Amino acid sequence: MNGGLKGLEKILYGVKRGKAMLIVQKYGGTSVANLERIRAVAERIVNYKKEGHDLVVVVSAMAGETDRLINLAKQITENPPLREFDLLVSTGEQVSSALLSITLQSMGYPSIALLGYQVPIYTTDLFTKARIKEIKTEKIKESLSKGKIVIIAGFQGVTENGDITTLGRGGSDTTAVALAAALKADLCEIYTDVEGVFTADPRIVTNARKLKKISYEEMLEMASSGAKVLEMRSVELAMIYKVPLVVRSSFTNSEGTLITEEDEEMEKVLVSGITYNRNEARISIYGVPDKPGVAAKIFGPIGDKGIVVDMIIQTARPDGKADITFTVPKTDYKEALKLIEEIGKQLEAERIEGDPNIAKVSIVGAGMRTHPGVATKMFETLAKHSINIMMISTSEIKVSCVIDEKYTELAVRALHEAFKLENENSIKEEI
């Protein structure tokens, strides 16, 4: 189960057999969970090397290691200093990258393990949520020219002042795609414990279907609305720099899902997938002045704290005031609510409410651009199952509804059935 490209070349990439490529691979925590799994990853890498490809490999921390490190810090204090916190949690990737390089060298294949600061990968100084600013590729290219396999610790970078930073959960995906863009790699493969991108979470929908390919834009919408296969920033980078991206399993030889530019075939598909996100919370501030600048006063401080606001609804009232409701990640809920309570006092708001027990369910599909009635079908399906919609947001290719968290699985199954996503041909029918 450790083959290289072989069957994928013709089916997914259109790459001529025998062409040497520069490939960036990323292996997640379950893929390097223990020494046995690290050995399996090394064997897969070696097979690629035997085919003549140059390899830059990004690794996450071993499964559970980042959580263990976080818990150690939290046992000392609930609010550890963020600089030291990043210094601590970044060590998980240091271990896995070193172990993989040791394994490859023991198999007779030259390799070098590099940490973020050794590359270097320069980032902003927003600890725990840093963003990549620049990647220096000279050291990587020099190592590749010497025939070495380059192993890079994911999830981490360094500020211009030399402080270690981390990129947030899923940051190793971003590391891999950013490296692929900087190196102008021919391909970026993201290895995980699932075989690709599915029409819905197969743990909830047993007949969910694996997609052969999906557009960057569709994948970006799916990632932003709860699909955990890829980190959203990584898809965004892949789309901007047109990095050919594939999601595969490190446990099988499945061909995975190709994420690429949209084509005519994709546009025929009404809905490509159903996603959900339980990591959302809703905050409402009622009775604020309905005048210019108020929204900036509300959302400015939230943005300054690095809290991402997703859905926003503002309702104007006849009395010259407005009610504003928005969603934030559940992990940021308490901090955001505290900020809004302070801002509410300044704006003399009538009241503030919060609800952490919500979920967002979304349908995503390139065909929505040209096929009317998709949103209506979604609303009718939820209503048929007595699921109340609290908030709605739309884009050209996505419709999202906020519902009570307890109805999440029911909503996902119902929508998957309504749009016939288990059948590749049925989803191309007109609504």
Beta strands, then each sheet from edge to edge (+ up, - down):
strand 1: 22-27
strand 2: 54-59
strand 3: 111-114
strand 4: 121-123
strand 5: 132-135
strand 6: 149-153
strand 7: 156-158
strand 8: 164-166
strand 9: 187-192
strand 10: 213-215
strand 11: 245-249
strand 12: 257-260
strand 13: 273-289
strand 14: 312-316
strand 15: 321-329
strand 16: 351-364
strand 17: 391-395
strand 18: 398-404
sheet 1: 3+ 6+ 2+ 1+ 9+ 11+ 12- 10-
sheet 2: 4+ 5-
sheet 3: 7+ 8-
sheet 4: 14+ 15- 13+ 16- 18+ 17-
end
